[in-house]
Amino acid sequence: MRIAADGYIDISDGRRVRTPGYHQQDLEPVPEAQAISFLLSHSFPGHRRLIRSLTIAERKTLRLALWADSVSERMAIVDRIWRGITEPVASPTDPSPPKLVQVVQLGAWAYPVHLDGRVTRVIPLGGMPAAEVDQDKTVLDLDRKTA
């Protein structure tokens, strides 16, 4: 590849030119605990609950979201993954207090998923130790892959 004095790239020499974008196929997936923590650190419009854990392909895509320069690009990736691993739930009759819909447990950490107004979010932000969670709630243990 030659770059001319005027700044244009001359691609007529036959060598391959790579443009910016997703070219690397051997991208390492984000570790599952970090991927779940990153995903659940966001608020999502609508009322949903998790139904399955992340696949390796989704964890690789989350790696791209972690590296994204644009907030809109990051949120597009995160929202697409969120909609793939969740299902809609009915809206609460009284939307003013947050309603616990599910507790997602991964190892020693638990993430209480609440319906808070018009969004779904984890309260408290960042999760909490699993020992402090009331086990009477709906628990999705991602280590055992059961609901």
N, C-alpha and C positions, 0 to 999 in steps of 0.2 A: 504494500500500500504506500502510495506517495501522497504527501500533502503539499499542494502547490503554495506558492508565495501568497496567493490571495485567500488562503484558508480553506479552499475546497479540496475534497478528497478525490483523488483519481483512482477509480476502481477498475480501470481498463487493463491493469497489469495482470489480472487473473488470480491473484491471491485472495483468499477469503477475508471478508470484512464482517466483523460481528457488530451489530447494532446493539444499543442498550436494551435489556429485557431479560427474560427468563431463559437462559441457555444451559445452565448447569443442571444436569439430570441427577447427580449424586449428592443432592442437598441433604444434609443431616436433619432428621426430625427433632423438634423441640422435645425435651424430656416431658413425660406426661404430666407430672406435678406442676411444672412450670407452665405448660400449655393450658391446663385447666385454670390455674391461678390467673394467667394473663387474660383468658377468655372471660372469666367471671369477674374481672376487675372493671368491666364495662357495664353500663346500663343499656337495656334493649327495649325498644318500643313494643307494646303489646304484652299479653300475658302468656307465658310459655313455661314448660318444665322440661328438664332433660330426660331423655329416654335411653340414651346409649353413650358409651365413651367415645373418645376421638380415635379415628383410624390413623395409621402412619401417614397416609397421604394428606390428611387434614392437619396433622402436626407439622408436616413439611411446609404446607401452605401458611401455617401460622408463623413459621420462621420468616417467610416473606413479609408478613404483616409486621413483625418486629423490626424488620429492616426498612420498611416503607418510609419514604421521605414525606409523603403527602398524607395528611390526616384522613382525607376522603378516601384515598386508596386503602389505607389501613382499615377504616371502618367498613368499607365494602367487603374486604376479605373476612373480617371478623363476623359481620352480619350474615354472610353466606354460610359460614361454618356453623354459626349459632342456629340458623334456621334448619340446617341439616341434621343436627343432633337433638333438636327439641320438638315438642308438639304443642299446639295451642291448648289452653285451658280456659274454662269459663271465667268471666270477670266476676270479682266479688260483688256482693250486693251493696256493701258500704265501702267505697274505694278510699276513704280518708285514712284509716289506720292501715299500715302495711300488714298483709296477710301472708303467713308462712305457707308456701306451697310444697316445699321439698327441701331436704337437707342432702347435699352431695358430699359424700365422704371419700377421701383419697388419702390412704395411709393414716397419719396422725392428725390430719387437718379435715375440718368440716366446713362446708360453705352453705349457710342457710339462704335459700333462694326465696325472695319475697315478691309479692305483687304489691308494688308501691305506687298508688295512683294509676297512671297510664303506662308505667314501665315495669320491667322485671329487673331486679337487682339483688345483689348479695348484701345482707345486713347482718353483722357489721362488715364493712368493706375489708377485704383481705382474708375473710374467713376467721375461724377460731379453732382452738384445739378440740379434737374429737371427744375428749373426755368430758368436756363441758356441755355437750349436746344432749338434749333430752331424747332418749332412744324411742320414745313413743311416737315421734314424728315420722313422716314418710322419708326413709333414708335410701338413697341410691349409692351403694358402695361400688365405686369404680374399680377397686382392686379385685372384687369378686365378680363383677359384671352382672349383678342382679339388682332388681328394683324392689 
